[in-house]
Amino acid sequence: MTRPYVTLSCAMSLDGYLDSAAPLKLAMSNDADFDRVDQLRAENDAIMVGASTVRRDDPRLLVRSEERRELRRAAGRPASPAKVTITETGDLPPESHFFTAGDAEKLVYCPASRAARISRALGDLATIVGIGPRVTMAAVLDDLAQRGIARLMVEGGGHLHTQFLCEELADELQLVVAPFFVGEKRAPRFVEPGPFPWTAKHRARLADTRRIGDVVLLRYALSDRCPQTVAEAAEAAARLHAHS
């Protein structure tokens, strides 16, 4: 079975940070780019974030545009993509927007040994999926494929991005660079240290660039499945949904 097409999506500062260390989330992007991300969400079947992102940022992970939601419904799909998170400990607040916002399916992946306890804690808020002694992204993708997920959008944080990149499981990276520095030692970074396949001797392919107001979008092709242009990407997404 073909694994989902994986798009990593994030916005970072000029010095590579996803946010500041302050409790309130720092907006890295602008309204035009937020709308682009909303379109990307609408094109995907599921959105994944890490448990730390659920706790720290409390994201809703919904398609905001009513027009896009209606287009999804007209195609026989939920108004917003399914929500996916990964946890080793089960430390997930049941009152978070991940569980309470929207009516899309919620999936929580965890080690098999902790699945029963996490299921009791969360009740019917989500489907708990235990996978092996520790959760790997390859196993998660295999399970998502069996659930009919053809396109997966990964919105962070840095630990998840690092796993997908180091395991060569991402098809493309959509990276927005904001025009300022954060400069805080404790702030979360785009990626953590790791054995990345793309090095000075093995460079990633830059598929596209776009200026969006005061930020720039860099789109990198990380696999042979990644289309060359934005137009080709839209066509590929339409083909996948037509056959899903």
Backbone hydrogen bonds, N-H to C=O, Kabsch-Sander energy under -0.5 kcal/mol:
donor,donor_aa,acceptor,acceptor_aa,energy
5,Y,150,A,-3.0
7,T,5,Y,-0.5
7,T,152,L,-2.6
8,L,6,V,-0.5
8,L,172,E,-2.7
9,S,154,V,-2.9
10,C,174,Q,-2.1
12,M,176,V,-3.0
13,S,17,Y,-2.3
14,L,180,F,-2.9
16,G,13,S,-2.0
18,L,188,P,-2.6
19,D,188,P,-0.9
27,A,25,K,-0.5
28,M,26,L,-0.6
34,F,30,N,-2.5
35,D,31,D,-2.0
36,R,32,A,-1.5
37,V,33,D,-2.5
38,D,34,F,-2.0
39,Q,35,D,-2.0
40,L,36,R,-2.2
41,R,37,V,-2.6
42,A,38,D,-2.1
43,E,39,Q,-1.3
44,N,40,L,-0.6
44,N,41,R,-1.3
45,D,151,R,-2.0
46,A,151,R,-1.2
47,I,82,A,-2.8
48,M,153,M,-3.0
49,V,84,V,-2.2
50,G,156,G,-1.7
51,A,86,I,-1.3
54,V,50,G,-1.8
55,R,51,A,-2.3
56,R,52,S,-2.9
57,D,53,T,-2.2
58,D,53,T,-1.0
58,D,54,V,-0.7
64,R,62,L,-0.5
69,R,65,S,-2.1
70,E,66,E,-2.5
71,L,67,E,-2.0
72,R,68,R,-2.0
73,R,69,R,-2.4
74,A,70,E,-2.7
75,A,71,L,-1.2
76,G,73,R,-2.0
77,R,72,R,-2.7
82,A,45,D,-2.3
83,K,105,E,-3.0
84,V,47,I,-2.6
85,T,107,L,-2.0
86,I,49,V,-0.6
87,T,109,Y,-2.6
92,L,90,G,-2.1
96,S,93,P,-2.0
99,F,96,S,-1.2
100,T,96,S,-1.9
101,A,97,H,-2.2
107,L,83,K,-2.9
108,V,127,T,-2.7
109,Y,85,T,-2.6
109,Y,107,L,-0.5
110,C,129,V,-2.2
112,A,132,G,-2.8
114,R,111,P,-1.8
115,A,111,P,-0.6
115,A,112,A,-0.9
118,I,114,R,-2.3
119,S,115,A,-2.5
120,R,116,A,-2.0
121,A,117,R,-1.9
122,L,118,I,-2.2
123,G,119,S,-1.9
125,L,122,L,-1.9
126,A,123,G,-0.5
127,T,106,K,-2.8
128,I,126,A,-0.6
129,V,108,V,-3.1
129,V,127,T,-0.5
130,G,128,I,-0.6
131,I,110,C,-2.6
140,V,136,T,-1.9
141,L,137,M,-2.6
142,D,138,A,-2.1
143,D,139,A,-2.1
144,L,140,V,-2.7
145,A,141,L,-2.3
146,Q,142,D,-1.5
147,R,143,D,-1.1
148,G,145,A,-1.6
149,I,144,L,-2.4
150,A,148,G,-0.7
152,L,5,Y,-3.1
153,M,46,A,-2.6
154,V,7,T,-3.0
154,V,152,L,-0.5
155,E,48,M,-2.7
155,E,153,M,-0.6
161,H,157,G,-2.3
162,T,158,G,-2.4
163,Q,159,H,-2.0
164,F,160,L,-2.5
165,L,161,H,-2.4
166,C,162,T,-2.9
167,E,163,Q,-1.9
168,E,165,L,-1.3
169,L,164,F,-2.7
170,A,164,F,-0.7
171,D,6,V,-2.2
172,E,6,V,-1.7
173,L,220,Y,-2.2
174,Q,8,L,-3.4
175,L,173,L,-0.7
175,L,218,L,-3.0
176,V,10,C,-2.6
176,V,174,Q,-0.5
177,V,216,V,-2.4
178,A,12,M,-3.1
178,A,176,V,-0.5
180,F,178,A,-1.2
185,K,183,G,-0.5
187,A,184,E,-1.3
190,F,16,G,-2.3
192,E,158,G,-0.6
196,F,194,G,-1.8
199,T,197,P,-0.7
199,T,202,H,-1.2
202,H,199,T,-0.6
205,R,221,A,-1.1
206,L,204,A,-0.6
207,A,205,R,-0.8
207,A,219,R,-2.3
208,D,219,R,-1.7
210,R,217,L,-1.9
212,I,210,R,-0.5
212,I,215,V,-2.7
215,V,212,I,-1.9
216,V,177,V,-1.4
217,L,210,R,-3.3
218,L,175,L,-3.1
218,L,216,V,-0.5
219,R,208,D,-2.8
219,R,217,L,-0.5
220,Y,173,L,-2.7
220,Y,218,L,-0.6
221,A,205,R,-2.9
222,L,171,D,-2.6
222,L,220,Y,-0.6
223,S,171,D,-1.1
226,C,223,S,-1.3
233,A,229,T,-2.0
234,A,230,V,-2.2
235,E,231,A,-2.1
236,A,232,E,-2.5
237,A,233,A,-2.3
238,A,234,A,-2.1
239,R,235,E,-2.2
240,L,236,A,-2.3
241,H,237,A,-2.1
242,A,238,A,-1.9
243,H,239,R,-1.3
244,S,240,L,-0.5
